[in-house]
Amino acid sequence: MAQAQRSCWIETDEGSPVLHLGGSWRLTGLRELSGQLSQLIPAKPVAARGALPTVVDGSALQHIDTAAALLVLNALDQAGADVAALTLRGF
């Protein structure tokens, strides 16, 4: 699958995991987006925070609404990420 067609993926950038968001993230597609996101981010806290994204990159996004943004933040928070310290890039 080409990167432009993916809704979310994780890549390492300078040793840190980066969560990339792409395409359209809107309320109408929230169920599908939630499923894709849950394949990348564990639903329970992980022991090693270093395995969780510290950067969220939105440069490949076409659209994002508040419901979808909340979905991403909640998923990261539930996995144990420090959401207050996240770096947002490309929004």
Secondary structure by P-SEA (a helix, b strand, c coil): cccccccccccccccbbbbbbcccccccaaaaaaaaaaacccccccccccccccbbbccccccccaaaaaaaaaaaaaacccccccccccc
